[in-house]
Every structure is written in C-alpha cells, then in structure tokens.
C-alpha cells in the first residue's frame, strides 16, 4: 500500500493518529473520543467485550472502563501505510503501549490497527479501527 494521496490529507491523518496516542497517554476521554467519527466502529476481536463496538459514545464508554484499570499508560503509534482517496482513506498503524495497572503490575503490548478514515466537514476521523495484538509481556 505504501503512502498515497494528497500530502495535506496524509499529514492531517498522521496528526489524527498522534492525537489519539496523546489522548490515551493523558487518559483524556474527550480528546480521545474526538478522534472518532460519530458512527465509527472499534474492533478488538481478542478482547472480551470489545469484539465489535459501534458508535462514538459507546466506544468512549468502553475505552474509559478499560482505562480506569491503569495508573499510567504511554501509547505510541506509527503509521505503516496510508492510502487516501477523496474523503476516505485506509491505513495500517503500529502501536506500542506501556502500562502500569492499579496493583503496580507493568505490561507492554505491541499491536497493529487496520484503519479506515473518513473526512467530514474538512476534518479526518477514524471510521473503523480493527486491532490485532502482535506481542505482549
């Protein structure tokens, strides 16, 4: 897939991915929720209860329930591929999370999102994110 499409759209999507990670690391539900389209879909097939979540409000509610279990989390992301076609785009995002839960247990999780993006009123949002864990320790 590589990187295809107008540079201004690719930059905006890159900033969307970075904003998502920043919001996770700050545990900011409002900022995190603002990255999702209103009718978005979040899929984490390997995580009970998050196999298929539809709609921004429910997505944020489920995410916040998961975040309450962490004292601290650092989430970084890197775009591996991105293809923009008009107001739609597809991409692949690699992630790395370092977390400390409420019992001071530390974890590291690396994964990959298969992403679909949508541009609405001149702004890019996540339309669909499907997560696959690649490594956990």
Secondary structure, 3 states (H helix, E strand, C coil): CCEECCHHHHHHHHHHHHHHHHHHHHCCHHHHHCCEEEEEEEECCCCCCCCCEECHHHHHHHHHHHHCCEEEEEEEEEEEEEEEECCEEEEEEEEEEEEEECCCCEEEEEEEEEEEEEEECCEEEEEEEEEEEEEEC
